[in-house]
Amino acid sequence: MATDLAPPPVKAVPEPGRGSEKVPIRTALRRYRWLYLMLIPGLAYFAVFKYLPMYGLTIAFQDFVPFLGYSGSEWVGFKHFEDLFTGPDFGRLLSNTLILALLTVIFVFPAPIIVALMLNELRVNVLKRSVQSLIYIPHFLSWTIVASLTYLLFAVDFGVIANFIQGVLGGPRTDYVAQADWFRPIIIMQTLWKATGWGTIIYLAALAGVDPNLYEAARMDGAGRWRQFWHITLPAIRPTIVVMAILTSGNLLDSSFEQIWLMTNSLNRSVADVFDSYVYYVGITQGAFSYSTAVGLFKGLAGVVLIFGSNWLAKRLGQRGLF
């Protein structure tokens, strides 16, 4: 007599994150207690030094008097913002800040990408590591040292490069660090020298994750170095470029205060004044705390808008985006 032997029913395994029971919070805290304990210093740092000081932004809407405090100062609404936008300094500050931001995007942002791609093509590891270390060292120097080196190189009296241009090349006697026309080129050169090495490490880390078999397969298909670069190398670092571009867009209005402050003098102030230095001049030296806070709040809100806008644009162009 034939017997119908049916296979035993297969128990369905729920997919991870779907249909699985949630772990109680108390169990998770007990299981990962050491990880959460390591998280406490970071959370405390952001709470104390990042979020708690944000309460001070309320003085942007007050006529703040330190002796009266937050609660005793008079509320004036958007008066300080109106003074900022209608004042004689806003146009000059905005144009100077945007010009430096545009020069940063054109020259500083692509520099680490280009250097990383060039270092990636080197096959001698000793030379590659040596060059990488040399261009990374300036990242650890303070802006005070960078400014001092700039004066030693470009000052009209004792500058090495200034004397070389004048004595050897026959150029005019020029005080490069004092002229307004040379302020922005010097700022961009300083930023390139100091920041390129750090950005190069990020892109080299992205290039290190490229599978070598892709290059081998491309060579077997007859692809040259240029096609390998265009179809393998660039797509490999494109997500990193997009993320760095979004982060850079949020800092476009953030000029390095130390750098600008050290390179500013009475002769180049017309092009050197930016929002960061203006906040110091008005807020610290003149005691206009509420007005300077309004300036800083405007700059911060503009940075938030730029981050969200660039992230939206990246997604519209088919990229992953930052969030």
HUKA-V861410 format. One record per run of one state. SS is the DSSP state (A for helix, B for strand, O for the rest). FROM is the first residue (numbers start at 0). LEN is the number of residues. If there is no record, write none. Layout:
SS|FROM|LEN, SS|FROM|LEN
This chain:
O|0|24, A|24|7, O|31|1, A|32|29, B|61|2, O|63|5, A|68|4, O|72|1, B|73|2, O|75|3, A|78|8, O|86|3, A|89|31, O|120|4, A|124|16, O|140|2, A|142|12, O|154|5, A|159|8, O|167|12, A|179|29, O|208|3, A|211|9, O|220|4, A|224|26, O|250|6, A|256|7, O|263|5, A|268|4, O|272|2, A|274|11, O|285|3, A|288|28, O|316|7
